[in-house]
Structure formats: C-alpha cells, structure tokens
Amino acid sequence: MYEQLVAINDQCVEESLSRQVLDEGSRYHGGVTDPVNGIAWASHGGTPMVMALWAAALINPDSRYYHNEELLSRLEYGAEFLLRFQHADGSISPGWTNMHSPPDTAFVAGGLAQVHELLEAHLEGWEQLEKAAGLIRLFLIRTAPVLLTGGCHTPNHRWVLTAALGFLYRLTGKEELKDRAEAWLAEGMDCTEDGEWTERSNGIYNGVSDIVLYYAAEQLNRPELLEPVRRNLRMMAYLIHPDGEVVTDYSGRQDYGVRHDLSGYFLISRLMEHMDRDPLFAALADAAGQAIVHPGWLPNNAMIGYLRYPQLRERRVQPSPLPDRYRVMINRHFDRGQYLRQLESAGHYGRIYHSRLHTDFGAPVGRQRDGQTSLTVMAETDSFLSLRHGAVRLLGVRLASSFEPGYVKMNTLEELPGRYRLAGHEAKGYYGPLPRTALPQTAAGGGTSPWYLLPHHLREMTHEQHHRAEADLTADEEGFRLRVQCREPEGMMTQISFVFGGETAFAGEGLFPADESGGVLFWKQGGVRCSAGTDWIEMEGGQHGHWAKALNNTGFPAGCRTLVVNLMTPYDWTFTLRLSPKEGCGNHE
C-alpha cells in the first residue's frame, strides 16, 4: 500500500501544479484553484490540502519530487497565499459557506500541524525547507485566538477543534489550549454502544470523528477517546455493499443517498490495526486501501499518515475476511426513548441555530447481507428500505402522505423471525384562540397585531388527528414481500415510490410516464422487471388509486429512475420482490 500511496501522491502533485496561480498580480497568487469553480480557497480541501501533498513528496526519498526545488518554491507560494487569506482573528473562510469559521480553521490547523512536524524533522537533511516550515508555523500560531474562543455548528466539529487544540498545545506548550480542548471533551462522547455517531454519516463524518479523536487521544494523552473509534470501525464492517459502496441511505448529513466508499477510513483503520493488532481493522484497512484514488483532505491525509507513522508499512496481523453473510440490528439495545424524553428538560425547546438537533441519533438500522444481496431497513429517515441485488440498485422505498404532507418517517423498527416491522406515527391538530390574559400589547386598541408576536405556544389544541402507517418486510425463498397498511384517516392520498439507480431498465405493461423525462413512471398495475446487466428484481403490486404525480413536500432524485404507486387510505397492500438467481446473490446459490 505504501508504494501505491507514493504513486498516487506524485500523480496528485503533478496535476495540482497546473492549477496554482502564478500571476503575481492576482489576489490568488500562490493559491491552487478549485477544479470545479476556479477559485483558490484556504480551506481543508483547497490550497492547504494541496500543500500537504507537496510537502509529503518533498521529504520522501521514494517520491520523484524528493528535494525538488521548483516544488519547494511552489510550497512557499502556497503558504504565503494561506497567510494572506488568514483573517486577523486567526480564522479562515472557505468562501462557499462558513465565514470566519473556527471549525474550518481547525480542519486546516490539524492537518498542517502534521505537515509542520514532518518538515521540522527533515530540516537537518535539507535546510532549504526552513522558510516553508516557518511560514506554516506562523499560520498555526496565528490560529490560537480563534481556536481558544471559537465555537462549532455540528457534533463532529467539537472533536475537530479538540484535535487542533491538541496539536497546537504540543507546538506551543500553552496550557490554555489544552484547557479549551478539555472543555469540549467534557461534553461527552456522542456515540452509541454499537458505534453510531450523532450524524449517522457513514460516508463522511463518522470517519472524520474517528481520525480526529485518534489525534486528540495522541496529543492530549487521552487513550480512552479511542473506545468509540473502535466501536464505530466494528460497526462499519456491516455497512458495506458488495461492490465496496458504503451505506449512506440514512445519513443525517450531505452524504445522504450519495455514493461513497471506505477510503476515508483507511488511515484510522490502519492505525487501529497496528495499535490493537485486530484482524477486522486490518480487513477494513485493506478494503479502504483498494478504494483510494487520492491521499485525502486535511487532516485525514493517508500519505502524511504513513510518513508520520512509518510502522504502518509493516503488517503486524493478517486480516480476517470481512463479513458478507449476516443479519444484524444496529442500535438494537440503545434506549433512544430515555434520551428523547429528556428533550424538554434540556431547556432549548427544540430551537437550535445553523445546525439541527439530530433526534434520529441512535435509531435502529437493520442490515442483511447474503453474498451479492445487500438489504438495509431503517427508521427515522425518508426512505425506510433499500436493496442491492447484484448490479440492480433499489436505492430507496419511500412512503409519502398528504397528512402532514410529505414523507412519513418510520419511528420504530422491530426485528422478528424472518421479517422486519416498521411503524410511523404523525399527529396534527388545530389551535384555538389565545386567552385574553396572554395577549401582547400589539393586540390591544385595534392597531396592527402581527401574527408572529402572538404567543402561539399558549393556544389550546383542538381536533387532533392521527396518521399511522405500518410496513412489514418478510423474506421468502424467492426474495421478499413488503406489506404496507394504514387504517386511518380515511380518504387520504398516499404514494409509495421505488427509487432505482439511473442504469435500471424497466419492463412491464402497467408502466406509464409521469413526466416528459421518463425518469418517473406510474406503476399502475401488474408486475415489472427491474434489471441491470444480467441481474433483475421482479416486482408485483402496481396500483393507481389517484392521479397525483407527487405529493406536497416530496420530489424525485435526479439521475435515478422511480416507480410511483398511488394508494388511498385505508389500504392494506402487498408488493412481492423476486430476485434473479445468481451465484452468491440472495438465497440463490
């Protein structure tokens, strides 16, 4: 893997050099432009990330750029650019989102602190690195004020800030940096016993939390911080599709439903493999290594990791096979209810700014693999079911209703012998007039009384209505049966959508285009074959109880092909899913 990383890093160096701005009259001089928007950013995926690639090549005798003076000049230009784009308070602004951002500064600082460490260690062999190392050190020292005072938006940002504070503490010895890190850690770890982080982000932020907590444990001498990291890595072994894609169908962040692989887990898996001599971590590292096409953004750069920890080049334990036949329930024993019942006592009344509460944290997830068949059943997300069978990708099954209106989240998931049972409950009522004693001054005297100034929380609820939907998924010899039910309220529009990958071909007499693009089809009756390559899923159960293409507050993802089934309440409807016989797929051997 080391040789592969060196080659990949060198390729990335060669490509990125062409994107550096060398026009001295440009405000972006020294920066490396983003290939998507053409702007040079001071963010952890921008110029600082590229600087790490260049630094790794310059100090590595196995790189073709080792001690390359032209590349060294480019690194110095990049560091000068970074200092120009660092604000007076020590922060940086990615530009597309967070201005004067403490967490984005921490992402960069945590990565460049490792780069600085490597450059300093190499000065004895090549004194020409002194200027670049000095410029990077200056940037790091200047981040101290924002790291000492700055806050965050999201749960994982706390640990990114903690790691950066730890690195800066080791660099400067200032105790207040360590104290600030300890203040973040005092909030406690947001990880279930099964290894699920708050954001349920298997594609991005789980891996971020894992690697930065490793650094925090290292820099702050807090080995107990590695326990949730271990739990998360063990959980991830059950969240991989047959082709190496990571399950993102229930994420609470931007990786939701987006294709991701294991590459972001490579460095942390290798580090934990060496620390624990764990064959499962070794297997995860190997699977992640096969997916790597780039060393990684800061502070999760695999090439920098291999240079900081040269022992990673040695294999201390042989990998065990990753599980490919299993049925597990993640968070089965997590008492989510006890925490949700404490929401009111938290004092924030459900109000949180520039982020979200993530009340879906710890919701159960059922995972089932049988060779090339991969099933996910999940609660508290728009889609409650996804299925991969060979090349066929059923990306999601979603139930929408005109009750709220929008997608119905299944609040509970129960695993039973041979099946899963899900249930979703929604309630909605009406609100009476306010007591006269509760009316504000604006409501008196016949003047203007803005709606937004009325104390709506004091209104009495009337005529509260309830919507309860259920879904049962049962395995049989040929595939699965999905039964959906709703008894009340009567006369309400419901829509069930089966979202497939864009490569899927449909065949069936009951299919009719719902729009001009052909990406959305009404499945009005009978059966349909959904195929990709030689693999297929045959489904029965089309219905067209109303004409609506989409209900309010719903939509269909671009680049996919969606089958739409329209039902009216009450309903008790069953779909059958028969899987193509394929060696290693489903129950067909």
Secondary structure, DSSP 4 states (H G I P E B T S, - for coil): -HHHHHHHHHHHHHHHHTTB---TTSTTTT-BB-TTT--B--STTSHHHHHHHHHHHHT-TTSTTTT-HHHHHHHHHHHHHHHHTS-TTS-B--SSS-TTBHHHHHHHHHHHHHHHHHHHHHTTT-GGGHHHHHHHHHHHHHTHHHHHH---SSHHHHHHHHHHHHHHHHHH--HHHHHHHHHHHTT---B-TT--BTT--TTTHHHHHHHHHHHHHHHHT-GGGHHHHHHHHHHHTTSB-TTSPBP-TT-SSTTTT----SGGGHHHHHHHHHHH--HHHHHHHHHHHHH-SS--STT--HHHHHHH-GGGGS--SPPPPPP-EEEEEETTT--HHHHHTTTGGGSSTT--SSS---TTTT--EEEEEEBTEEEEEESSSSEEEEEEETTEEEEEEEEEETTTTEEPPP-EEEEETTEEEEEEEEEEEEE-PPPGGG--GGGSTTS---GGGS-GGGSPEEEEEEEEEEEEEEE-SSEEEEEEEE-SSSS-EEEEEEEEETT-EEE-TTEEESSTTSSEEEE-SSEEEEEETTEEEEEE---BSS--SS-TT----TTEEEEEEEEESSEEEEEEEEEPP-TTBTTB-
